[in-house]
Amino acid sequence: MENNCNTESNVKNCHRAVVTGASSGIGAATVRTLAADGWQVVALARREEKLRALADEVNAEQGSDVVTYAVADITDEASTQAAVDQVLAAGEVKALVNCAGAAFGKDPVATANLDDWRGMYELNVIGTLRITQKLLPALKRTEGTVLVISSTAGIEPYEGGAGYCASKFAERVMARVLRLEQVGEPVRIVDISPGMVQTEEFSLKRFGGDADRAASVYAGVPNPLKAEDIAECVRWALAQPDTVDIDSIVVRPRAEGSYTKVFRTA
Ligand SMILES: NC(=O)c1ccc[n+]([C@@H]2O[C@H](COP(=O)([O-])OP(=O)(O)OC[C@H]3O[C@@H](n4cnc5c(N)ncnc54)[C@H](OP(=O)(O)O)[C@@H]3O)[C@@H](O)[C@H]2O)c1
């Protein structure tokens, strides 16, 4: 795969991606998958030790330094700007994979915690908007892609999920409207909406570290999606010709018809 990320000509052939939320789950799997597919990848998240370990692992496997990392909190303006400056100082960017995100709590609207809602809005909506705005001009130089990992929670709301669902509806709308606004411009906007993906940390964080409650989300479900399944969707969407925009992918485990219609063996 060509990688003209440090020259002024043929930057269309740059294959360098920034993956947010890269320290765990879907983001980390996406870093591994894109690197194996020939991409240079900048892994971005807050936990440096996790990013360093991931970069070391993938670089050893690939036999060259294809993964670098940027430590940043996308809810913080100065931290995000510093990371973007660091990324662009090292070369052009062809793809932004917005994976950083979280659910906090599952309380009904009547009693929901305002700080949980605020946290989800700040991260899933404003954080995604912030880094997307900052990298958009660079992505247009390479005829690149803004990719958003939203959720089926942004398509069908469920009880106890109003705060998370509202933030994911907002994230999907942002991607949809950006797509409309950028028609005619040299950039693609892709939305991937996963259903149930069993990752190590997502439900644990949602339920404040309650491991039993987190495990109950996946209990008895034969083959929930894995982070690698979503990473493969990302790889495939990015591998299409620049003029082919995979507008939207909705991907669920076979056992899940909707959030409230899940087959369980027990
Ligand atoms: N798991 C599912 O069932 C599922 C289904 C549909 C959609 N999704 C979406 O997929 C995305 C990834 O989910 P996941 O399951 O992989 O969750 P995860 O393992 O908890 O990963 C979340 C990532 O976001 C990063 N992050 C959190 N706050 C951040 C901040 N302020 N700045 C920068 N990075 C931050 C975390 O790293 P640090 O803590 O190191 O910053 C972590 O790498 C999320 O947007 C989620 O909503 C998940």
The ligand as a Gaussian input file, in Angstrom:
#p B3LYP/6-31G(d) Opt

LIG

0 1
 N      -19.367000      -2.260000      23.132000
 C      -20.535000      -2.105000      22.536000
 O      -21.471000      -2.922000      22.724000
 C      -20.761000      -0.969000      21.597000
 C      -21.878000      -1.039000      20.745000
 C      -22.126000       0.010000      19.873000
 C      -21.287000       1.094000      19.851000
 N      -20.211000       1.156000      20.692000
 C      -19.383000       2.363000      20.636000
 O      -18.091000       1.997000      20.216000
 C      -17.124000       2.853000      20.798000
 C      -16.057000       2.013000      21.485000
 O      -16.665000       1.149000      22.421000
 P      -15.851000       0.000000      23.172000
 O      -16.800000      -1.090000      23.477000
 O      -14.614000      -0.294000      22.446000
 O      -15.542000       0.747000      24.562000
 P      -14.221000       0.876000      25.433000
 O      -13.409000      -0.365000      25.378000
 O      -14.661000       1.386000      26.768000
 O      -13.380000       2.002000      24.674000
 C      -13.619000       3.362000      24.813000
 C      -12.350000       4.111000      24.414000
 O      -12.588000       5.511000      24.486000
 C      -11.475000       6.124000      25.123000
 N      -11.878000       7.370000      25.767000
 C      -12.787000       7.510000      26.763000
 N      -12.866000       8.797000      27.125000
 C      -11.981000       9.479000      26.335000
 C      -11.610000      10.835000      26.236000
 N      -12.154000      11.765000      27.030000
 N      -10.680000      11.183000      25.318000
 C      -10.115000      10.249000      24.514000
 N      -10.443000       8.953000      24.557000
 C      -11.363000       8.577000      25.469000
 C      -10.991000       5.086000      26.122000
 O       -9.626000       5.229000      26.439000
 P       -9.009000       6.064000      27.668000
 O       -9.809000       5.729000      28.882000
 O       -7.604000       5.550000      27.711000
 O       -9.080000       7.501000      27.265000
 C      -11.159000       3.804000      25.314000
 O      -10.036000       3.589000      24.500000
 C      -17.883000       3.798000      21.716000
 O      -18.142000       5.003000      21.046000
 C      -19.187000       3.059000      21.972000
 O      -20.247000       3.944000      22.269000
 C      -19.922000       0.151000      21.554000

